[in-house]
């Protein structure tokens, strides 16, 4: 059963990552790209969790926390910089 | 083949399998929302699903699969850390998106920030007038 779950979640997460990467490439504004990159990190964390659950180890737990710290710092920093830069309004 | 078809082990396996599949579907839902929603604020709504509920389901699956109680505090700490950081980054992204006008204003049902922004702009304009007059 675990192999079936692993296959299903691998397919689902691959589709999700493909969609998010399309949004990163196409995204009209910088903030859309930051948001999509944050979701991509979330998908990476989900893959790490599924690896831990299927193979029954805890090696990735620190990496999971580190990934969430990186996503937090990255999105806060970019949002802080983009607030000061652009003056003219543009429809997304 | 299995003498006891509904053992506790199998039930725990089934529950954690359901948690994993649903948690992965949260990521897929976020990707579909990111692709199909029209502006930044509604995309932010979709992006929160795997970060909070998806991570909760997947960490629960890890805890169930490990079959030991001492794992749970670590997983709870990881989830609470995510709960503390996600609103902060969402606030920053939403604030920057509002300021740089990355939203469809006709889609908002209420805009509580607009009155504050206009009040601040009027205040700044009047102080500019006073300084220019004096």
Backbone of each chain as ProteinMPNN parsed JSONL, in Angstrom:
{"seq_chain_A": "XXXXXXXXXXXXXXXXXXXXXXXXXXXXXXXXXXXXXXXXXXXXXXXXXXXXXXXXXXXXXXXXXXXXXXXXXXXXXXXXXXXXXXXXXXXX", "coords_chain_A": {"N_chain_A": [[0.841, -1.21, 0.0], [2.01, 1.186, 0.737], [3.745, 1.661, -1.36], [1.988, 2.2, -3.443], [0.812, 4.563, -2.46], [3.07, 6.155, -2.454], [3.611, 6.345, -5.214], [1.269, 7.633, -6.145], [1.337, 10.099, -4.72], [3.735, 11.08, -5.669], [3.185, 11.544, -8.382], [1.132, 13.462, -8.118], [2.44, 15.557, -6.738], [4.393, 16.175, -8.615], [2.874, 17.169, -10.759], [1.805, 19.423, -9.452], [4.15, 20.878, -8.917], [4.955, 21.399, -11.527], [2.867, 23.081, -12.427], [3.242, 25.261, -10.67], [5.773, 26.099, -11.459], [5.226, 26.929, -14.024], [3.692, 29.157, -13.36], [5.651, 30.709, -12.131], [7.306, 31.238, -14.32], [5.57, 32.611, -16.006], [4.328, 34.568, -14.537], [2.918, 37.771, -13.993], [3.859, 39.819, -12.293], [6.481, 40.666, -9.932], [5.775, 39.933, -7.357], [3.955, 37.883, -7.708], [5.66, 35.907, -8.615], [7.281, 35.574, -6.37], [5.434, 34.559, -4.552], [4.725, 32.171, -5.845], [7.196, 30.885, -5.77], [7.417, 30.492, -3.065], [5.338, 28.663, -2.69], [6.43, 26.596, -4.151], [8.588, 25.877, -2.539], [7.047, 24.927, -0.429], [5.968, 22.656, -1.636], [8.268, 21.17, -1.966], [8.87, 20.718, 0.738], [6.661, 19.129, 1.344], [7.263, 16.879, -0.176], [9.552, 16.011, 1.171], [8.41, 15.34, 3.643], [6.761, 13.211, 2.877], [8.625, 11.377, 2.04], [9.874, 10.864, 4.52], [7.693, 9.718, 5.867], [7.013, 7.433, 4.368], [9.373, 5.913, 4.244], [9.988, 5.721, 6.877], [11.826, 7.274, 8.546], [13.609, 9.972, 10.242], [15.278, 11.807, 9.11], [14.992, 14.074, 7.576], [13.922, 16.14, 8.992], [15.109, 18.446, 10.159], [15.932, 19.646, 7.811], [13.472, 20.241, 6.723], [12.496, 22.229, 8.495], [14.474, 24.14, 8.014], [13.977, 24.721, 5.333], [11.484, 25.962, 5.537], [12.223, 28.221, 6.986], [13.857, 29.485, 5.115], [12.031, 30.057, 3.073], [10.354, 31.863, 4.421], [12.129, 34.045, 5.101], [12.974, 34.763, 2.544], [10.558, 35.549, 1.162], [9.66, 37.66, 2.778], [11.801, 39.478, 2.57], [11.898, 40.091, -0.207], [9.349, 41.181, -0.559], [9.577, 43.414, 1.028], [11.445, 44.903, -0.399], [10.193, 45.314, -2.872], [8.173, 47.002, -2.238], [9.16, 49.536, -2.119], [10.065, 50.191, -4.608], [8.449, 50.41, -7.033], [6.464, 52.805, -8.615], [4.477, 53.574, -10.497], [1.106, 52.592, -11.205], [0.104, 49.301, -12.19], [-1.85, 46.995, -13.929], [-2.29, 43.657, -12.884]], "CA_chain_A": [[0.0, 0.0, 0.0], [2.878, 2.362, 0.797], [4.285, 1.93, -2.704], [0.913, 2.857, -4.206], [0.712, 5.939, -1.964], [4.257, 6.887, -2.916], [3.434, 6.649, -6.633], [0.203, 8.636, -6.32], [1.776, 11.41, -4.258], [4.803, 11.575, -6.557], [2.542, 12.107, -9.574], [0.393, 14.68, -7.755], [3.373, 16.637, -6.425], [5.06, 16.596, -9.848], [1.945, 18.05, -11.466], [1.725, 20.691, -8.728], [5.392, 21.627, -9.132], [4.941, 21.894, -12.909], [1.98, 24.244, -12.482], [3.854, 26.391, -9.969], [6.889, 26.607, -12.267], [4.607, 27.71, -15.109], [3.318, 30.476, -12.822], [6.888, 31.48, -11.922], [7.797, 31.712, -15.611], [4.632, 33.486, -16.692], [3.801, 35.541, -13.588], [3.059, 39.135, -14.497], [4.599, 40.72, -11.418], [7.488, 40.037, -9.082], [5.148, 39.345, -6.17], [3.404, 36.586, -8.117], [6.762, 34.949, -8.675], [7.697, 35.265, -5.0], [4.406, 33.694, -3.975], [4.838, 30.85, -6.459], [8.421, 30.258, -5.263], [7.088, 30.033, -1.712], [4.557, 27.429, -2.828], [7.346, 25.545, -4.616], [9.273, 25.392, -1.338], [6.087, 24.112, 0.303], [5.866, 21.349, -2.297], [9.502, 20.455, -1.602], [8.675, 20.238, 2.102], [5.709, 18.011, 1.303], [7.976, 15.697, -0.676], [10.416, 15.544, 2.262], [7.543, 14.695, 4.639], [6.281, 11.929, 2.368], [9.789, 10.479, 2.099], [10.026, 10.427, 5.905], [6.59, 8.858, 6.301], [7.011, 6.141, 3.67], [10.557, 5.126, 4.602], [10.047, 5.664, 8.345], [12.999, 7.839, 9.21], [13.402, 11.372, 10.598], [16.488, 12.533, 8.727], [14.724, 15.308, 6.845], [13.123, 17.073, 9.798], [15.828, 19.718, 10.239], [15.889, 20.241, 6.473], [12.116, 20.797, 6.559], [12.441, 23.506, 9.216], [15.351, 25.083, 7.319], [13.294, 25.144, 4.107], [10.442, 26.94, 5.862], [12.889, 29.482, 7.354], [14.331, 30.135, 3.895], [10.866, 30.63, 2.403], [9.907, 33.037, 5.186], [13.06, 35.157, 4.94], [12.969, 35.192, 1.145], [9.371, 36.307, 0.749], [9.62, 38.932, 3.508], [12.806, 40.39, 2.028], [11.52, 40.578, -1.529], [8.183, 42.05, -0.414], [10.05, 44.681, 1.581], [12.118, 45.696, -1.432], [9.307, 45.688, -3.968], [7.271, 48.061, -1.792], [9.759, 50.851, -2.285], [10.601, 50.44, -5.925], [7.592, 50.747, -8.165], [5.559, 53.907, -8.335], [3.311, 53.651, -11.38], [0.219, 51.446, -11.08], [-0.019, 48.423, -13.345], [-2.779, 45.891, -13.678], [-1.602, 42.373, -12.949]], "C_chain_A": [[0.875, 1.259, 0.0], [3.469, 2.701, -0.573], [3.254, 2.63, -3.571], [0.777, 4.319, -3.79], [1.878, 6.775, -2.462], [4.111, 7.274, -4.39], [2.416, 7.77, -6.837], [0.683, 10.019, -5.901], [2.899, 11.966, -5.126], [4.202, 12.204, -7.806], [1.871, 13.437, -9.245], [1.35, 15.839, -7.498], [4.13, 17.096, -7.671], [4.164, 17.519, -10.662], [1.875, 19.418, -10.797], [2.978, 21.531, -8.964], [5.447, 22.177, -10.55], [4.053, 23.126, -13.034], [2.588, 25.464, -11.831], [5.006, 26.969, -10.78], [6.36, 27.378, -13.473], [4.231, 29.099, -14.605], [4.562, 31.327, -12.568], [7.367, 32.053, -13.249], [6.881, 32.769, -16.197], [4.27, 34.716, -15.878], [3.982, 36.993, -13.969], [3.881, 40.041, -13.588], [5.605, 39.927, -10.586], [6.843, 39.338, -7.894], [4.495, 38.012, -6.486], [4.495, 35.526, -8.131], [7.234, 34.568, -7.278], [6.717, 34.298, -4.349], [4.515, 32.279, -4.529], [6.106, 30.137, -5.989], [8.207, 29.739, -3.843], [6.292, 28.735, -1.755], [5.443, 26.283, -3.305], [8.165, 24.993, -3.454], [8.345, 24.54, -0.486], [5.939, 22.727, -0.297], [7.1, 20.509, -2.004], [9.403, 19.894, -0.181], [7.713, 19.069, 2.17], [6.384, 16.741, 0.823], [8.9, 15.125, 0.406], [9.599, 14.801, 3.32], [7.115, 13.316, 4.162], [7.418, 10.91, 2.357], [9.991, 9.954, 3.518], [8.939, 9.439, 6.302], [6.654, 7.484, 5.647], [8.184, 5.287, 4.122], [10.825, 5.072, 6.095], [11.397, 6.074, 8.91], [12.713, 9.316, 9.48], [14.567, 12.237, 10.152], [16.19, 13.902, 8.147], [14.088, 16.394, 7.696], [13.797, 18.436, 9.913], [15.815, 20.429, 8.887], [14.529, 20.879, 6.209], [12.0, 22.158, 7.245], [13.298, 24.549, 8.506], [14.685, 25.602, 6.042], [12.217, 26.173, 4.425], [11.055, 28.263, 6.299], [13.317, 30.231, 6.1], [13.167, 30.772, 3.133], [10.378, 31.89, 3.085], [10.814, 34.233, 4.937], [13.024, 35.683, 3.509], [11.758, 36.02, 0.79], [9.28, 37.63, 1.493], [10.598, 39.94, 2.906], [12.368, 40.967, 0.687], [10.305, 41.498, -1.44], [8.596, 43.406, 0.132], [10.69, 45.543, 0.493], [11.159, 46.154, -2.503], [8.369, 46.806, -3.547], [7.844, 49.426, -2.083], [10.05, 51.185, -3.734], [9.608, 51.062, -6.882], [6.608, 51.822, -7.77], [4.304, 53.839, -9.195], [2.444, 52.412, -11.22], [0.201, 50.62, -12.354], [-0.971, 47.294, -12.987], [-2.04, 44.573, -13.819], [-2.322, 41.47, -13.942]], "O_chain_A": [[0.546, 2.259, -0.637], [3.668, 3.87, -0.904], [3.584, 3.535, -4.337], [0.645, 5.206, -4.634], [1.717, 7.935, -2.841], [4.446, 8.394, -4.776], [2.65, 8.72, -7.585], [0.476, 10.998, -6.618], [3.008, 13.179, -5.303], [4.645, 13.265, -8.247], [2.01, 14.414, -9.981], [1.126, 16.956, -7.963], [4.477, 18.272, -7.783], [4.625, 18.529, -11.194], [1.882, 20.448, -11.471], [2.892, 22.739, -9.182], [5.927, 23.29, -10.766], [4.436, 24.107, -13.672], [2.478, 26.574, -12.352], [5.206, 28.184, -10.796], [6.965, 28.361, -13.899], [4.416, 30.095, -15.304], [4.529, 32.541, -12.771], [7.784, 33.209, -13.315], [7.352, 33.722, -16.818], [3.949, 35.769, -16.429], [5.105, 37.414, -14.245], [4.544, 40.953, -14.081], [5.58, 38.697, -10.546], [7.302, 38.278, -7.468], [4.475, 37.11, -5.648], [4.279, 34.39, -7.71], [7.549, 33.408, -7.014], [7.116, 33.343, -3.682], [4.411, 31.304, -3.784], [6.1, 28.917, -5.825], [8.737, 28.695, -3.461], [6.531, 27.822, -0.965], [5.238, 25.133, -2.915], [8.412, 23.789, -3.383], [8.775, 23.554, 0.112], [5.801, 21.74, 0.425], [7.008, 19.295, -1.817], [9.794, 18.756, 0.079], [7.908, 18.134, 2.946], [6.121, 15.655, 1.341], [9.02, 13.908, 0.544], [10.027, 13.766, 3.831], [7.103, 12.361, 4.939], [7.206, 9.728, 2.629], [10.245, 8.766, 3.717], [9.207, 8.448, 6.982], [6.38, 6.476, 6.298], [8.032, 4.088, 4.358], [11.789, 4.443, 6.531], [12.03, 5.324, 9.653], [11.709, 9.854, 9.013], [14.824, 13.286, 10.744], [17.031, 14.799, 8.21], [13.748, 17.459, 7.183], [13.138, 19.467, 9.78], [15.703, 21.654, 8.819], [14.436, 21.92, 5.559], [11.481, 23.115, 6.669], [12.903, 25.711, 8.404], [14.812, 26.78, 5.707], [12.043, 27.142, 3.686], [10.49, 29.322, 6.027], [13.168, 31.45, 6.014], [13.29, 31.88, 2.612], [10.03, 32.87, 2.426], [10.335, 35.316, 4.601], [13.042, 36.893, 3.283], [11.893, 37.082, 0.183], [8.865, 38.631, 0.909], [10.267, 41.116, 2.749], [12.452, 42.174, 0.464], [10.231, 42.491, -2.164], [8.034, 44.432, -0.253], [10.504, 46.76, 0.464], [11.286, 47.271, -3.004], [7.817, 47.497, -4.404], [7.095, 50.383, -2.275], [10.265, 52.352, -4.062], [9.874, 52.108, -7.475], [5.991, 51.753, -6.707], [3.194, 54.022, -8.694], [2.965, 51.302, -11.111], [0.272, 51.159, -13.458], [-0.91, 46.719, -11.901], [-1.26, 44.384, -14.753], [-1.906, 40.331, -14.154]]}, "seq_chain_B": "XXXXXXXXXXXXXXXXXXXXXXXXXXXXXXXXXXXXXXXXXXXXXXXXXXXXXXXXXXXXXXXXXXXXXXXXXXXXXXXXXXXXXXXXXXXXXXXXXXXXXXXXXXXXXXXXXXXXXXXXXXXXXXXXXXXXXX", "coords_chain_B": {"N_chain_B": [[-5.179, -14.463, 3.283], [-4.279, -12.742, 5.191], [-4.736, -13.208, 8.539], [-6.01, -11.547, 10.358], [-7.83, -9.097, 9.372], [-8.38, -6.416, 10.039], [-6.357, -5.137, 11.706], [-4.764, -3.036, 14.202], [-2.44, -1.923, 13.26], [-2.778, -1.909, 10.499], [-4.928, -0.198, 10.252], [-3.803, 2.2, 11.144], [-1.889, 2.527, 9.16], [-3.584, 2.884, 6.941], [-4.91, 5.26, 7.625], [-2.76, 7.063, 7.706], [-1.971, 6.881, 5.065], [-4.161, 8.014, 3.743], [-3.943, 10.603, 4.79], [-1.518, 11.376, 3.637], [-2.084, 11.361, 0.879], [-4.146, 13.272, 0.724], [-2.801, 15.498, 1.703], [-0.908, 15.833, -0.333], [-2.648, 16.462, -2.378], [-3.454, 18.968, -1.539], [-1.253, 20.55, -2.263], [-1.473, 20.321, -5.035], [-3.916, 21.611, -5.382], [-3.189, 24.183, -4.636], [-1.44, 24.79, -6.727], [-3.153, 24.728, -8.95], [-4.85, 26.813, -8.205], [-3.013, 28.933, -8.233], [-2.517, 29.037, -10.951], [-4.983, 29.67, -12.102], [-6.368, 31.749, -10.797], [-7.227, 35.27, -10.81], [-5.816, 37.598, -9.771], [-3.287, 38.971, -7.507], [-4.053, 38.856, -4.778], [-6.063, 36.91, -4.589], [-4.59, 34.753, -5.47], [-2.849, 34.541, -3.345], [-4.591, 33.58, -1.444], [-5.004, 30.968, -2.39], [-2.445, 29.951, -2.13], [-1.953, 29.419, 0.521], [-2.87, 26.978, 1.329], [-1.249, 24.46, 1.082], [0.715, 25.227, 2.839], [-0.191, 25.355, 5.48], [-2.503, 23.571, 6.175], [-1.808, 21.394, 4.557], [0.819, 20.846, 5.391], [0.268, 20.174, 8.022], [-1.251, 17.794, 7.714], [0.669, 16.147, 6.485], [2.744, 16.056, 8.373], [1.368, 14.811, 10.426], [1.008, 12.333, 9.22], [3.672, 11.471, 9.166], [4.151, 11.276, 11.941], [2.302, 9.276, 12.605], [3.323, 7.14, 11.158], [5.798, 6.699, 12.342], [5.239, 5.511, 14.758], [5.802, 6.146, 17.442], [5.797, 7.967, 20.502], [7.499, 10.072, 21.167], [8.133, 11.516, 18.952], [6.15, 13.288, 18.329], [6.147, 15.882, 19.777], [8.293, 17.191, 18.478], [7.357, 17.371, 15.85], [5.109, 18.947, 16.296], [6.341, 21.302, 17.1], [7.647, 22.007, 14.707], [5.394, 22.476, 13.102], [4.112, 24.581, 14.455], [6.019, 26.529, 14.215], [5.846, 27.003, 11.471], [3.235, 28.0, 11.452], [3.658, 30.401, 12.759], [5.316, 31.849, 11.049], [4.112, 31.991, 8.503], [1.802, 33.84, 8.491], [3.151, 36.287, 8.8], [4.81, 36.582, 6.519], [2.793, 36.5, 4.593], [1.396, 38.794, 5.249], [3.316, 40.75, 4.635], [3.657, 40.357, 1.853], [1.051, 40.842, 0.936], [0.704, 43.504, 1.704], [2.681, 44.797, 0.206], [1.668, 44.159, -2.309], [-0.763, 45.537, -2.278], [0.132, 48.16, -2.138], [1.545, 48.48, -4.534], [-0.465, 48.261, -6.325], [-1.344, 45.736, -7.304], [-3.881, 44.487, -7.768], [-7.248, 43.608, -8.561], [-9.469, 46.003, -8.329], [-12.208, 46.03, -8.572], [-12.994, 43.554, -7.812], [-12.9, 43.367, -5.106], [-14.759, 42.909, -2.151], [-14.92, 44.447, 0.145], [-13.002, 47.215, 1.171], [-11.086, 48.021, 3.557], [-8.79, 49.343, 3.946], [-8.656, 51.483, 2.282], [-9.855, 53.903, 3.165], [-8.143, 54.619, 5.229], [-5.765, 55.036, 3.81], [-6.497, 57.157, 2.127], [-7.061, 59.095, 4.032], [-4.55, 59.475, 5.172], [-3.2, 60.427, 2.926], [-4.569, 62.816, 2.472], [-3.953, 64.199, 4.795], [-1.183, 64.459, 4.535], [-1.114, 66.023, 2.243], [-2.329, 68.41, 3.175], [-0.497, 69.275, 5.101], [1.625, 69.751, 3.413], [0.606, 71.925, 1.99], [0.481, 73.832, 4.039], [3.163, 74.146, 4.637], [4.061, 75.144, 2.25], [2.607, 77.513, 2.097], [3.509, 78.874, 4.382]], "CA_chain_B": [[-3.743, -14.393, 3.508], [-4.091, -12.074, 6.468], [-5.727, -13.787, 9.439], [-6.773, -10.517, 11.052], [-7.785, -8.066, 8.335], [-8.479, -5.047, 10.546], [-5.504, -4.91, 12.866], [-4.512, -1.618, 14.466], [-1.354, -1.516, 12.385], [-3.307, -1.639, 9.162], [-5.775, 1.005, 10.329], [-2.902, 3.362, 11.199], [-1.335, 2.675, 7.811], [-4.597, 3.427, 6.038], [-5.144, 6.671, 7.968], [-1.631, 7.894, 7.28], [-1.983, 6.935, 3.599], [-5.158, 9.026, 3.368], [-3.368, 11.911, 5.123], [-0.478, 11.739, 2.658], [-2.683, 11.678, -0.429], [-4.868, 14.544, 0.824], [-1.792, 16.548, 1.826], [-0.343, 16.098, -1.657], [-3.681, 17.139, -3.174], [-3.438, 20.389, -1.166], [-0.265, 21.207, -3.119], [-2.035, 20.41, -6.387], [-4.94, 22.652, -5.363], [-2.508, 25.481, -4.642], [-0.901, 25.043, -8.067], [-4.285, 25.069, -9.822], [-5.284, 28.156, -7.835], [-2.034, 29.906, -8.727], [-2.608, 29.175, -12.405], [-6.271, 30.1, -12.617], [-6.942, 32.93, -10.15], [-6.886, 36.416, -11.651], [-4.888, 38.613, -9.271], [-2.344, 38.535, -6.479], [-4.653, 38.564, -3.471], [-6.734, 35.607, -4.643], [-3.544, 33.731, -5.546], [-2.352, 34.336, -1.979], [-5.554, 32.698, -0.773], [-4.764, 29.578, -2.786], [-1.097, 29.503, -1.768], [-1.834, 29.103, 1.946], [-3.383, 25.635, 1.638], [-0.232, 23.465, 1.441], [1.624, 25.7, 3.884], [-0.72, 25.125, 6.824], [-3.231, 22.312, 6.307], [-1.047, 20.322, 3.919], [1.932, 20.469, 6.262], [-0.299, 19.492, 9.186], [-1.602, 16.417, 7.344], [1.86, 15.34, 6.202], [3.454, 15.799, 9.634], [0.599, 13.786, 11.13], [1.329, 11.048, 8.594], [4.993, 11.074, 9.662], [3.997, 10.845, 13.324], [1.615, 7.983, 12.653], [4.176, 6.077, 10.622], [6.932, 6.398, 13.204], [4.721, 4.653, 15.839], [6.39, 6.416, 18.75], [5.211, 9.199, 21.005], [8.433, 11.188, 21.361], [8.276, 12.287, 17.713], [5.086, 14.266, 18.168], [6.51, 17.263, 20.135], [9.14, 17.795, 17.438], [6.499, 17.706, 14.71], [4.261, 20.078, 16.694], [7.178, 22.501, 17.059], [7.832, 22.377, 13.301], [4.15, 23.028, 12.559], [3.851, 25.877, 15.079], [6.934, 27.485, 13.577], [5.238, 27.379, 10.182], [2.067, 28.84, 11.741], [4.096, 31.735, 13.161], [5.98, 32.597, 9.982], [3.273, 32.178, 7.314], [1.052, 35.098, 8.471], [4.032, 37.449, 8.659], [5.19, 36.748, 5.116], [1.592, 36.823, 3.826], [1.117, 40.208, 5.494], [4.261, 41.587, 3.885], [3.377, 40.258, 0.421], [-0.21, 41.512, 0.668], [0.902, 44.941, 1.853], [3.404, 45.263, -0.981], [0.772, 44.064, -3.453], [-1.735, 46.635, -2.218], [0.783, 49.445, -2.42], [1.919, 48.589, -5.941], [-1.712, 48.152, -7.096], [-1.479, 44.461, -7.992], [-5.154, 43.854, -7.435], [-8.408, 44.077, -9.319], [-10.226, 46.664, -7.279], [-13.651, 45.763, -8.668], [-13.286, 42.248, -7.24], [-12.914, 43.439, -3.654], [-16.09, 43.156, -1.594], [-14.772, 45.607, 1.014], [-11.615, 47.675, 1.216], [-11.001, 48.815, 4.775], [-7.538, 50.095, 3.969], [-8.712, 52.64, 1.384], [-10.145, 55.105, 3.945], [-6.922, 54.985, 5.959], [-4.788, 55.559, 2.85], [-6.933, 58.479, 1.671], [-6.904, 60.02, 5.152], [-3.128, 59.798, 5.294], [-2.807, 61.251, 1.784], [-5.115, 64.16, 2.668], [-3.185, 64.826, 5.869], [0.118, 64.839, 3.998], [-1.338, 67.124, 1.328], [-2.592, 69.656, 3.91], [0.747, 69.759, 5.709], [2.427, 70.323, 2.332], [0.064, 73.252, 1.706], [0.892, 74.753, 5.097], [4.585, 74.475, 4.529], [4.278, 76.014, 1.087], [2.07, 78.837, 2.407], [4.338, 79.549, 5.363]], "C_chain_B": [[-3.472, -13.74, 4.853], [-5.147, -12.579, 7.439], [-6.584, -12.74, 10.134], [-6.806, -9.271, 10.164], [-7.803, -6.644, 8.877], [-7.656, -4.868, 11.8], [-5.233, -3.423, 13.017], [-3.418, -1.082, 13.554], [-1.876, -1.103, 11.011], [-4.167, -0.384, 9.151], [-4.901, 2.248, 10.344], [-2.274, 3.61, 9.833], [-2.335, 3.324, 6.871], [-4.83, 4.904, 6.317], [-3.994, 7.542, 7.484], [-1.547, 7.958, 5.757], [-2.976, 7.976, 3.111], [-4.614, 10.424, 3.639], [-2.349, 12.339, 4.071], [-1.084, 12.138, 1.325], [-3.402, 13.027, -0.371], [-3.89, 15.707, 0.953], [-1.116, 16.864, 0.507], [-1.363, 16.805, -2.547], [-3.802, 18.61, -2.805], [-2.435, 21.157, -2.03], [-0.796, 21.367, -4.537], [-3.101, 21.499, -6.45], [-4.307, 24.033, -5.375], [-1.974, 25.806, -6.034], [-2.022, 25.43, -9.033], [-4.787, 26.474, -9.516], [-4.331, 29.219, -8.33], [-2.177, 30.102, -10.233], [-3.894, 29.856, -12.833], [-6.816, 31.368, -11.987], [-6.412, 34.202, -10.797], [-5.862, 37.377, -11.072], [-4.154, 38.118, -8.029], [-3.034, 38.111, -5.193], [-5.374, 37.229, -3.481], [-5.722, 34.477, -4.811], [-2.938, 33.477, -4.174], [-3.279, 33.435, -1.188], [-5.283, 31.237, -1.117], [-3.429, 29.07, -2.249], [-0.989, 29.068, -0.322], [-2.186, 27.652, 2.25], [-2.275, 24.63, 1.93], [0.645, 23.916, 2.59], [1.105, 25.381, 5.271], [-1.402, 23.757, 6.915], [-2.454, 21.152, 5.687], [0.105, 19.862, 4.792], [1.435, 19.743, 7.503], [-0.609, 18.029, 8.867], [-0.355, 15.563, 7.147], [2.666, 15.067, 7.464], [2.697, 14.788, 10.477], [0.875, 12.406, 10.551], [2.7, 10.552, 9.058], [4.886, 10.542, 11.086], [3.311, 9.501, 13.45], [2.51, 6.861, 12.167], [5.325, 5.735, 11.55], [6.534, 5.528, 14.384], [5.408, 4.911, 17.184], [5.954, 7.798, 19.195], [6.195, 10.358, 21.043], [8.607, 12.005, 20.085], [7.307, 13.461, 17.694], [5.454, 15.67, 18.628], [7.376, 17.948, 19.086], [8.288, 18.232, 16.248], [5.599, 18.896, 15.043], [5.062, 21.373, 16.652], [7.39, 22.963, 15.614], [6.573, 23.024, 12.737], [3.862, 24.404, 13.141], [4.786, 26.941, 14.514], [6.382, 27.949, 12.238], [4.036, 28.296, 10.413], [2.478, 30.248, 12.131], [4.657, 32.52, 11.99], [5.077, 32.867, 8.782], [2.452, 33.472, 7.363], [1.929, 36.321, 8.271], [4.387, 37.665, 7.189], [3.973, 37.075, 4.257], [1.208, 38.279, 4.016], [2.039, 41.098, 4.668], [3.945, 41.566, 2.396], [2.076, 40.989, 0.078], [-0.09, 43.023, 0.745], [1.628, 45.506, 0.624], [2.514, 45.198, -2.217], [-0.266, 45.164, -3.455], [-1.081, 47.949, -2.61], [1.156, 49.592, -3.885], [0.749, 48.272, -6.861], [-1.783, 46.856, -7.902], [-2.781, 43.784, -7.618], [-6.238, 44.414, -8.334], [-9.375, 44.684, -8.312], [-11.711, 46.341, -7.344], [-14.004, 44.398, -8.089], [-13.324, 42.281, -5.722], [-14.341, 43.661, -3.178], [-16.036, 44.272, -0.563], [-13.293, 45.944, 1.093], [-11.478, 48.589, 2.417], [-9.751, 49.674, 4.81], [-7.647, 51.399, 3.195], [-8.947, 53.937, 2.155], [-8.904, 55.583, 4.678], [-5.915, 55.636, 5.012], [-5.189, 56.965, 2.404], [-6.777, 59.522, 2.778], [-5.442, 60.45, 5.29], [-2.681, 60.699, 4.145], [-3.32, 62.682, 1.951], [-4.316, 64.908, 3.727], [-1.836, 65.313, 5.332], [-0.022, 66.021, 3.051], [-1.554, 68.438, 2.062], [-1.325, 70.165, 4.568], [1.684, 70.333, 4.633], [1.955, 71.738, 2.007], [0.542, 74.256, 2.763], [2.355, 75.14, 4.961], [4.835, 75.406, 3.349], [3.775, 77.432, 1.368], [2.973, 79.586, 3.387], [5.737, 79.635, 4.858]], "O_chain_B": [[-2.552, -14.132, 5.571], [-6.34, -12.4, 7.193], [-7.742, -12.997, 10.465], [-5.876, -8.466, 10.214], [-7.282, -5.741, 8.223], [-8.185, -4.489, 12.846], [-5.441, -2.644, 12.086], [-3.463, 0.072, 13.126], [-1.467, -0.088, 10.447], [-4.153, 0.392, 8.196], [-5.193, 3.23, 9.662], [-2.14, 4.754, 9.399], [-1.98, 4.211, 6.095], [-4.936, 5.71, 5.393], [-4.209, 8.617, 6.925], [-1.104, 8.966, 5.205], [-2.687, 8.732, 2.184], [-4.794, 11.331, 2.826], [-2.31, 13.5, 3.661], [-0.667, 13.119, 0.71], [-3.29, 13.833, -1.294], [-4.113, 16.776, 0.384], [-0.782, 18.018, 0.24], [-0.999, 17.644, -3.371], [-4.201, 19.425, -3.637], [-2.715, 22.27, -2.477], [-0.602, 22.406, -5.169], [-3.193, 22.226, -7.439], [-4.805, 24.948, -6.031], [-2.042, 26.953, -6.476], [-1.865, 26.348, -9.838], [-5.11, 27.239, -10.424], [-4.756, 30.278, -8.793], [-1.981, 31.208, -10.736], [-3.9, 30.56, -13.842], [-7.665, 32.02, -12.594], [-5.28, 34.227, -11.28], [-5.082, 37.94, -11.841], [-4.37, 36.999, -7.564], [-2.647, 37.115, -4.582], [-5.314, 36.487, -2.501], [-5.962, 33.362, -4.348], [-2.556, 32.35, -3.859], [-2.834, 32.63, -0.37], [-5.327, 30.37, -0.244], [-3.296, 27.885, -1.945], [-0.019, 28.402, 0.04], [-1.838, 27.145, 3.316], [-2.346, 23.975, 2.97], [1.262, 23.084, 3.257], [1.909, 25.153, 6.175], [-0.938, 22.881, 7.645], [-2.445, 20.05, 6.234], [0.356, 18.665, 4.931], [2.082, 18.815, 7.988], [-0.275, 17.133, 9.643], [-0.308, 14.411, 7.576], [3.214, 13.976, 7.623], [3.316, 13.986, 11.176], [0.967, 11.424, 11.288], [2.877, 9.361, 9.315], [5.45, 9.497, 11.412], [3.681, 8.681, 14.29], [2.465, 5.752, 12.7], [5.79, 4.595, 11.555], [7.392, 4.865, 14.968], [5.575, 3.986, 17.979], [5.764, 8.694, 18.373], [5.782, 11.514, 20.961], [9.18, 13.093, 20.136], [7.601, 14.506, 17.114], [5.103, 16.618, 17.925], [7.219, 19.142, 18.83], [8.472, 19.322, 15.707], [5.35, 19.75, 14.193], [4.555, 22.413, 16.232], [7.324, 24.158, 15.325], [6.653, 23.998, 11.988], [3.421, 25.302, 12.423], [4.404, 28.1, 14.353], [6.439, 29.133, 11.908], [3.832, 29.254, 9.668], [1.741, 31.199, 11.871], [4.495, 33.739, 11.936], [5.255, 33.878, 8.102], [2.399, 34.169, 6.349], [1.506, 37.29, 7.641], [4.283, 38.778, 6.673], [4.085, 37.837, 3.297], [0.75, 38.934, 3.08], [1.596, 42.082, 4.075], [3.958, 42.607, 1.74], [1.998, 41.673, -0.943], [-0.7, 43.743, -0.046], [1.248, 46.542, 0.08], [2.587, 46.073, -3.081], [-0.621, 45.678, -4.515], [-1.671, 48.755, -3.329], [1.097, 50.694, -4.432], [0.948, 48.038, -8.053], [-2.227, 46.863, -9.05], [-2.782, 42.628, -7.197], [-6.153, 45.547, -8.807], [-10.018, 43.971, -7.542], [-12.404, 46.366, -6.327], [-15.183, 44.102, -7.89], [-13.745, 41.303, -5.104], [-15.058, 44.497, -3.727], [-17.022, 44.991, -0.403], [-12.441, 45.056, 1.081], [-11.723, 49.791, 2.319], [-9.654, 50.615, 5.599], [-6.853, 52.317, 3.4], [-8.327, 54.958, 1.854], [-8.632, 56.781, 4.75], [-5.291, 56.643, 5.346], [-4.346, 57.857, 2.311], [-6.415, 60.67, 2.521], [-5.14, 61.625, 5.496], [-1.887, 61.619, 4.343], [-2.623, 63.642, 1.625], [-4.034, 66.097, 3.58], [-1.4, 66.425, 5.631], [0.824, 66.915, 3.035], [-1.035, 69.473, 1.642], [-1.094, 71.374, 4.594], [2.437, 71.272, 4.892], [2.763, 72.638, 1.779], [0.95, 75.371, 2.439], [2.733, 76.298, 5.143], [5.668, 76.31, 3.403], [4.389, 78.418, 0.959], [3.181, 80.791, 3.244], [6.608, 80.175, 5.541]]}, "name": "protein", "num_of_chains": 2, "seq": "XXXXXXXXXXXXXXXXXXXXXXXXXXXXXXXXXXXXXXXXXXXXXXXXXXXXXXXXXXXXXXXXXXXXXXXXXXXXXXXXXXXXXXXXXXXXXXXXXXXXXXXXXXXXXXXXXXXXXXXXXXXXXXXXXXXXXXXXXXXXXXXXXXXXXXXXXXXXXXXXXXXXXXXXXXXXXXXXXXXXXXXXXXXXXXXXXXXXXXXXXXXXXXXXXXXXXXXXXXXXXXXXXX"}
